[in-house]
Amino acid sequence: MEGPGFHLDTSEVDQGGATPATVLSLPDDLDAETCAPAAWPWRQSDDFDSKPNRQELDAMIREARFKSSVSHELQLPWETPSMAGIFGKTDSPIVPKVMQPPEGIVSTIPGEPKPLSSFQNAFEAAVKFESGRSKHLQEGEQFALIFQRWELVLAHNLDGSMTGRQISSMPQTERVEYVASCLGGKSLSTLRKRLGQVQRYFRWGKDGVSEPLIPISSKLVRAYVQYLRDAAGYSAVVGFLELTRFLRHVLGVYVEEGADEQPFVRGVVRSLGELRPPRRQARPLQCTELAFLERFIDDPKKSMIDRYGIGVCLFAVYARARIGDLRSIEKLALDTNDDFTYGYLEAHSTSHKMRRVGNRLGLPLPLIAPLRGVTEQVWVQSFVTIAHEVGLDLDGWRQGNPLLPAPDRLGRWTQRATTSEELGSWLRAVLEGGGFANLDKVTGRSCKATTLSHLAKWGADEPTRAILGHHSSKGKSVFVYSRDQQAAPLRVLERCLSDIRKGVFLPDATRSGMMIENASISGHQSPERCDKMSDKADTNPDHQSTSSSSSEETSSQASDDTLIDAMVQHPRRPPIWKQDCDIYQHSRTKKLHLLGSCSTQSFVCGRAKTSEYALFSKPIMAESWKCIQCDKGNNIRTANMVAAGQACEDALKRLCTR
């Protein structure tokens, strides 16, 4: 039988209503002859092939096909819509195009610096990310390394010092602890500086001197001073004489009486002093630069890390703080009125230069900065908001944290503090991006020098500047009973900054143009006016200063990665970490790894031994240098165990590739 859209062969259906395939009776609603329901409409007509009925059925079929979203064609997995864009043939690009960063917005105000582009991060060019440097370790570990190095100095000749004789019979660990007690109270910078001077002295005596370099005789002093006179200069000679006094009084090194007071030595110092070049100092920041920095931290287009770092720079400027004072902050306090128009931001430092004096009195160093600087903008309010956004909330400050931790490459805060050198580079990078020039004299020390220089030019008296500069004073009892020694000097600082904002005082101008009579009272005009007046100040001898030198930036410091080979007469083997294991150090990160006695290709931790690792031969090490996995792992002692381990590793690789 043929019906609309199908063909049915009924020759196999018997008249009894059963099919050969099933031998079952057909349902009652089906006709055995046509196998079609009795209710179908075309049963009412004997003309199944009539034109109207066929057209109606075809229309129904087309409508059903259009309504169906299922594809009846076979598709392979890579031909599905989600994968065809990757594996199929298509002309449409599947990799998005990288949008080019917009150019920095150029200011329409004449003479105003151009801001940074919103896609630039100044800290990336300033912060040293080499985590293996010993200066980037925690302060306790840095002291531990310094004490080990000073023990090596005394080990050159234990009979040449009082301390050396006392530690001669002690084991290595007790020696270092004893030397640490002798050096107690000395800062890291002082110990590094003196260690660098010792290293230079031993390097000189290694080749041309047959006698021990400790104790120090008058003959050795004369010979070394003569060498420094010809090879170095005034600072090196004076530094060596300071070193002899340090060794004598701190470590008990025997120095011949009057060795540093010989007529020859004193004559060399006088002659070199006459030829000494002018002292090089970091220059103060100009008012236009300070105004730009205050606008910078309030610009949402700039990097949050850079904005916070510049906020710390502004705090150091207006709080007259050294960068080292910010390494350890005990607490932070914000003292303002209700409408945030007057007040101060206060930080208590426990890492200041005079902490040896202050800590004996039980007094931390209060660093206090006013809310406003050289502009009417309340920079402290912006700084507090940024600190909260970058995860350094000032309200929940953790005692002992640095005010400016060093960020890593991804902008995450680390445990170490940003150094003065890094912050100086950071500051120069931001100012260079703002269009400023002649920044080679700007360093981390510029922060403290800026406000104190303004106060001196403005006419503040010396005792006020001494208190605001946190300089030592003989009146220790006065400080204890004053409770708030900086209250009155801070009001003097506020008046000085107010005159700068009003345009009455222009600190960057020459002497003849610093104080302006009948000046227009406008808090936003003075930085630009200072900029114009400072063009004349370039000829002023007081402004011909250069970047901080060895006298300020601790010259002749010892390299933390250089072993003082000449200090020990008898070479000392490196410390034993684990038995039957050699120690290797990574050239960049300084991490230490263990190499088993039966392994040549990989360390105990599983890392491959490459050309970046070298055999560690130094007699000192820091605990944080050790690889944690190597320290917890076990050394494979026998060749059979090595072979078994290699076989297991190969079997695992074959299993993974199946």
Summary of the structure (lengths in Angstrom):
residues: 658
radius of gyration: 40.5
end to end distance: 57.3
largest distance: 143.9
contacts: 1823
relative contact order: 0.09
helix: 45%
strand: 10%
